[in-house]
Amino acid sequence: HRVLACASGASAPVRAKLAELGVRYIDVTLQRTGLNPMHDLGCLRSLIELLRSERPDILLAYTIKPILYGGLAARLAGVPAFFAMIEGVGYAFAGRGRTAWLAGRIARPLYRMSLAGAKRVIFLNPDNLALFLRLGLLRERQAALIDGIGIDLEEFKPAPLPTLPTFLLIARLQIGRAHV
């Protein structure tokens, strides 16, 4: 298979690792957190053009904007198979305040349209799967639940905390723009 990775602003080490694996990389203009509809429409248009020129057999997208715009672009560009991976529901569903409420109101119909063309929607969390089904964002036959990604809990079993912990970090580590 020939693999093409697309992201916004991958770091030099990530690009080098992809090249080492034989994966071609193309930078796409996508603002992870922006809410500018004109920018997002431009992103959608550029994704459609990219998919029409590359003509992939399969598109796998994860995180909200690549799923929303990648799924729509895949349908409009005639990509035969689109798969989405929902790692979490994020700000549009779990955030608080007016901006989060507005993001959720915009995201729901976009998810519905984007996921309508998905062969499978992969979830890492049964609660997120239940939420998407309850909101009517996908059909049950599209859904797939996997055990998740991350730490092997059999190898790294919970241990009691020391009497006086000196440091505790619960976070996603980020080096440059690549998540670890």
Buried (B, 14 or more C-beta within 10 A) or exposed (E): EEEEBBBBEBEEEBBEBBEEEEEEBEEBEBEEEEEEEEEBEEBBEBBBEBBEEBEBEEBBBBBBBBBBBBBBBBBBBEBEBBBBBBBBBBBBBEBEEEEBEEBBEBBBEBBBBBBBBBEBBBBBBEEBBEBBBEEEBBEEEBBEBEEEEEEEEEEEEEEEEEEEEEEEEEEEEEEEEBEE
